[in-house]
Amino acid sequence: MHDTADGSADLARALAGVPELAHPLTFREFTLLLTEQLGIVVEPPARTGDREARCRSLVDSCVEKTGTPRRMPGVVLDVMIKLLGEEGDSVERLRDAVERIGLAFVFDDAQIHELDQLLMPLQRHVDLTQVADVLEQVLSPYRLTPPGPIADLASLVRSLEPLRYVGDRSTPPVLLVIGALSACLDARGEPLRRWAERAAEPFGGLPDQPWTRLIGKRLRLVIRVAQTRRSGAPVSLDGWFRTSSGKVMGRQSREHGPHCGPRYPMCCGQKLLGQLAQKLPRDDAAAMTVEFVLPWTLLDHPVEGWTANEVYRTPIGEQHPVVVRPLERVIDGVVWESVLTRWARFDAANRDRTASAIWLVRDGHRRPPGAAYINEPADAKQLASMLRDREDVSCLCLAYPFNHARDSSGGGVHSAIAAGVPVVLWLRDRSDPAPLEALVRETGMAGSLDGLPGAVRKYRIRAAADNDSQRSMVLVWDDPNQPPEPEGPLQPPSQRHRGTPQ
């Protein structure tokens, strides 16, 4: 059965609403006229079942034989006029339905076929995080909602086709998204760009898009929290912007005094965010990820809840993807090598659409159904050894809550960090892992987990809307291809002999 995105289901419902087709002889005559018009042979649908099911069977058979679903509504209307005449309520209702179906299409059958052929080889070269960036930058300013999880580029295009801008923007959003996607791919995207320009000609052309400068060049805001040896300021905070090319901008520093308590640098951190926000180019804000480089004792600190005075009125974790990176691991060359190895496997699995998470399960906690898992041994040393040996573990999710304030030993989180697992995900306060299971399952539907930072951000927005403080989530996202440190002694030892990190 064909995807409802091609209009087949709507067309079948419209046909079922034609009362004359309730008569078997009229339905048969309509079928013969339709297949004659299309130049195909189709067996009339069986008389069993309701009228809509018979109409859907007929439409699907015709689409399968012709391969032209977008042409079908117009042909059906022409045949119905030939059968019943120009006038009459039935023809008028069908004409209205065909017009509505046509409004959902931007491309004809030939265009969509050519587009599918262009998108197919590009699929493996597109980072789904970049695709999410494109959707947010193109749609959000006009209060359009991006579709659900992205399975592949072809289905994404079909889900975007019905969207229209309100106002004087004549170019359909789907064409702007395709044009912006082509910018992600450099030379590979040039044929796609030319296709989009041709397809946009009836709408006045493809306008210059300011966001294409940022696609594939995601800006990162890095906040590092480190302990000092000074009794008056036991914690220092540094922040800077870093581009994917390694350029560092707007570096700021603050010292955290003892009056706030050694575990709670929020008061100084929010002032630091305010300073950095003033240096952020406005056009870059939509494409920014925030990375907190934190010591082990602060790794689960709710940094995603920080705000920046008058600039960030809502928590930063709802405005941007917020991830954390372990400070100790950045300066440990042995562990960093393990991060490099595991991330390479994670990255390859995302490209091949075979990525999956492994769950760490404790006694007394439910195992996520159908998921790969590891039973956590009671001995922390045994767990650490097990994870070091399991180099296939690159994305680990905890099936139980973890909060450093209640479990200073660290358990699975500490072992995963020490073993070099680059992606670790857990809930702080909720014993039921169902929300985490749903997020990982939905994000990984297409075999890729590189959209986790954006998915966690959306999760935080929903949790805030539900006023659910028990749903706070932590994502360790330690991409070794994007080292956090711009300079100085915290540069990973494994990178020092390789020159400046990219």
C-alpha positions, 0 to 999 in steps of 0.5 A: 500500500502506498504512503499517504504522503502521495495523496492516495488515501485522500483520493480513495476517501474522496472517491468513496464519497461519490454515491453513484459508485455504490452501484456495482455496474457504475463502479465497474464502468468507472474502473474500465474508463480509468484504466483505459485513460491510464493505458493499463490493465487492472483487475476490478477490486473484489466486492467484499469490504466497504466502499473506501477499501475498494476505492483504495485498492483501485487507486493503489493498483493504478499507482503501482502500475503507472508509478505516477501518484501525483498525476492520479487525482487529475485523471480520476476527476477527468474520468468522473466528469466523462462518466457523470458529466460536468455538473452535479454535486458528486463531481463538485465535491470530487473537484474540491477534494482533488484541488485540496490534494493538489495543494499538498504537492510542490513537485510533479511525478517526474520531479519527485522521481528525479529528486529521489535519485539525487537524494539516495546517494547523498543519504550517507553523507548527511549528518542528521544533526545538520538536517535538524539544524536546517529544519530549525533555521528554515522553519522556526522563524516562521512558526512552522513545526518540523516533522517528527523523527527523520527516517531518510531524506526522501520521506522528509521531503514528502513530509515537508511538501504540504507546509506553506509560509504565511505571508508574502514568502512564495517559495515553499519551505521544502525548497528552501530546506533542500537548498540549505541541505545542498550547502551541507554537502559542498561539491556533492550537493551541487546537483541538488542545488541546481535541481532546487533552483530549477524547481523554484523557478515557478515560485520566483526562484530560490532566494539567498539564504543567510542560514546556509553559511552556518550549515555544517559549521555549527558553533560551540559554546564551551564552558569549562569548570575546573578546581583551583588550589586557591582557598578564596576561589576554589573553582574557576570558570572559563568560556569561549566560542569555538567553530568547527574549524577550530577558531576560538572567539570571545574568551571570558573567565570568572572565579567562583568564590566560596560563598556559593559552596564548592559544588554550586558554581551556578551564580558565577556561571550565569554571569559568565553566560551573560558576558558570552551572550553579548559576544554571540553574533545573532545569526549564529545563535540558532546553530549553537551547541553548548558544551560544559567541560566538568570535573567528575564531582560536577558531571551531573550538576544541572547546568542545562538549567542555567540562565544568563540574566536578561539575555537567556530568559529561559534555561539554556538547555531549552534554547540549545542542545546542552551536553557535558564532557568529563574534564579528567578525561580530556587530560588523560591520554590513555583514556582519550585513545579509547574515546577516539576508538569508540567514537570512530565506531559510533560515527561509522555506525551512524553513517551506516544506519546501524547505530544502537545503544547498550543499556546498563541494568542493575538488579531491581530495575527493569530492562528495556524490552528488545534492547541490548544490555549489560548486567551491572555487577556489584563490584565496581572494579569488575564493571570497570574491567568489563567496560574496558574490554567491551570496545563495542560499547560507544553509547551507554544508557543507564536503566536506573537513575544516577545522582552524584549527591546520592551515590558518590561512588559513581557506579556505572557512570564513573566506570563508563567515563574511565573506560572511554565510552564517549556517549553516556545518557541517564536520568537524575531522579526518575526510577522509571527509565521509560522516558529515556527508552522512548527518547533513544528509541525514537532518535534511533529509528533510522539507525542513527543516534547522532541526533541525540543532543537535539532530541535531549533538548526537545525532551527538556522543553517538553519536561518544562512544559509539563512542570516535571522536575523528575525528568532531568536528563544528562548527556555526556557527548564527547566527540574527540574530533571536536576537542573542547580546549583551545590551548594550554595544558588541558589539550589532550596529550594524544593530540599534542604530538599531532599538531593543533587540533582541528 
